[in-house]
Amino acid sequence: MNIKSLQAIGGICFLQGFCFNPHAILRIFELEEKKADNIQVLDVRGSGIAVYMIFASGRSSKNVASIADSVSANIKNKTGAKVGLEGFKTGTWAILDFDSIIVHIFHPETREYYKVEEIFKPANNKPNQTE
């Protein structure tokens, strides 16, 4: 399948031409296998920042750092791509930048405090503040 036909069915291409659909993205990142919780994938194409943002929680600071390190190593091994990785040493909020996909891995308390995914959810998914 070529890039244009993959994009036509909702897939994206990133990491030096590797192409994936949203379901394949979750498989390649292996977040569930690494015990990440509350995984959300948002299509953020209109943001100008990325195509997808993935949000997940670790169960502890050590788990957040472990998930981030493992996902980063997995992508490097499978694609040879350079991965931008920030914050994994603190274990509260790790950000992995894979060009068109940005992965946020949070400690649960940090995720609840900042609620970053709320910024990127479509307006029709946000609770109505006027009621």
N, C-alpha and C positions, 0 to 999 in steps of 0.2 A: 504494500500500500504506500502510495507516495504522500508527501507532506500535504498537498492541497486536498486530497480526498480524506485524509485523516482529520484535517481541520474542519472539513465540511460536516463530519459526524460528531464534532464537539471535542476532538482531540487537540493537543497542543504539541508543539515541538520546542525543545529546549535542550540545553546541555550538548552543544556541538552537533545538533541535528537529530538527537534522539527524540522520538515522538511517542506520546502516550495519550490515552483517553483518561478521564477522571478516575475510573476504577483501577486502571493499571498504575496510576500515580500512587495510590494507596498501597498497592502491592509492592512496588519498588522501594518505597520508603520504609516498609515493614514496621510501621508504628505499632500496630496491634501485637505483633510478635515480640516487640520490645516492652510490652506491658504499658503502653500509653493509654490513657483514658480520655473520654469525652472528645473524640476526634471529630473535627468539623472541617469541611473543605468548602471554601467560598470562591466563586467565580468573581474576580475583581478586575476584569478586563477594562472597565471604564475608569479605573483609578489612575492609570498611567504609571503604576508602581510595578505591577506584576499581572500575570494571567490568573493564577490561583494563589490563594493563601490557605495554608493548612494550620489549624490550631489544635493543640493537644495538651494534655496535662500528664505530668509524671506524678508518682505517689509520694515522692520525697525529693529533697535537694539532690541526693546522690542519684536517684532514678532519673531526674531531669537531665543531669549531666551525662549519664550513661546513655540515655536515649539519643541525645544530640550527638554524642561522639560516635555511636553506632550507626546512626543514619548517615552522618557525614562520611564515615569510612565506607559504608555500603555503596553510596553513590560514586565515590571516587574509584572504588574497585570495579564497579559495573560499567562506568562510562569514561573514566579517566579525567573527568571534569574537575576544575578547581571549585571549591566550595567556600563561600564566605560564612564564617562561624563566629558568633559573638555571644558572650555571656554564659557559656556553658560551665565555666569554673565556679561561678557563684551558686548555680543550681536553682535559681529562682525564675529566670526567664532566658532561654536560649533562642537565638535567631539564626536560622540557616538560610542563606541566600543562594538559590540555584537558578539565577537569572530570571526566568519567567515564573518561578514558583518560590514563595517564601514560606518557610516553616517556622512557626512559633511553638516552643515547648515551654510550658509554664509549670511552676509549683502551683497547686490548687489555690492557695491564698493569694498569690500574686495575680493569677488569672482573674479571680473574682474582684480584686481591687481595681485593676486597670481596665478590664472588659474591652480589650482591644478589638475583638471580633465584632463588637457592636458598631464600631465606626465603619466597618466595611460591609455590613449586611445591607441589603436593599431596603429602602424606606418602607416598603410594604410588609417587611418582616419585623419591623420595630414596633414595640407596643405603642398604642395611641396614648400620648401624654395628656390629651385634653379630656379624657373620660374620668 
